[in-house]
Amino acid sequence: MKPNWLNIWTGCSAVILVGSEVLAAFAATAWAISGLLNLAPIAEMVLMAIALVGGLAVSAVFARGVFEVEPAFDETAGHLSEGGVVL
C-alpha cells in the first residue's frame, strides 16, 4: 500500500485546526465555570484537567473520523483497472 500524502496532510491539518479549537473551548469553559463558582485554585486546576482530558477525547474521535473519510493509504495502488491502466 502506498501512502496518499495529500490525504495525510489534509487530515493532519484538519485535526490540528479543529483539535486546537476544541481544546481552547474546553479550557475556556473550565476557566469560566471556576470563575463563576469562585473555586479555589486547586479546584480550578482539577476542573481544567478534567476539561482538557475531555477535549483530547473529542479530538481523538474527530481524528479517527477524519482518517476514515480521508484514507492515509491508497489501497488501489498497483492494481490494474478494467482498461489495463495502472492506477
N, C-alpha and C positions, 0 to 999 in steps of 0.2 A: 504494500500500500504506500502510496506517495502522499506526502503532506501537501495540503492545499493551503499555501501560505496566505493567500488573500483572505480566506475564511478565518484563519488563525489570527491574523492581525485585526480583522474586523471584530471578531468575537472578543479578543483581549481588550480592544479599545472600548467596546460597549460595556464590558464587565468593569473596567476601571472607572469609566464615567458614572455609570449607574451605581456601582458599589460605593464610590466616594460620596455620592449624594445621599444614599440610604444611610451610611454611617454618620454623616453630618446631621441628618434629620433625627436619627435615634439619639445622638448625643445632645442635640439641642432640646429635644423633648425631655430627656432626663434632667438637664440643667434647669429647664423651665419649671418642671414639677418640683424639683428640690427647692427652687426659689420661692414658689408659691406656698409650699408647705413649711418653709423656714427650717429645713432639715439641717442637722449637724453636718460638719464637713465629712465625717466618716460615712454617714448615711448617704450623702451626696455621691461619694466615690463608689459605694456599693451599688447604688441605683445606676450610676454611669456605667459600671462594669456589666451589669445585667443588660442594660440597653445596648451596649456595644456587642455583647455576645449575640443578642437578638439580631442586630444589624448584620453581623457576619453570617448568621444563619440565612437571613433573607438574601444576602449577596451570593452565598453558595448555591442556593436554589435558583437564583437568576442565572448564574454562570452555567449551571447544569442545563438549564433551558436554552441558553444561547447556543451551546455546542451540540444540542440536539437539532436545532434549526440550521446552524452553520457547521456542517461536519468538518472536523480538522483533517481528515484523511480522505483522499479521493479513492473510493473503492473500485472505480471502473478503470483505473489507470492500467494500461497494457492489455486490456481486453479488446477484442475485435467487435465492431458493431456489425449490423446486418450488411452494410455496404462494403465491408472489408477494410475500413479505415480505422487505424489505431486511435482510440480515444485518449 
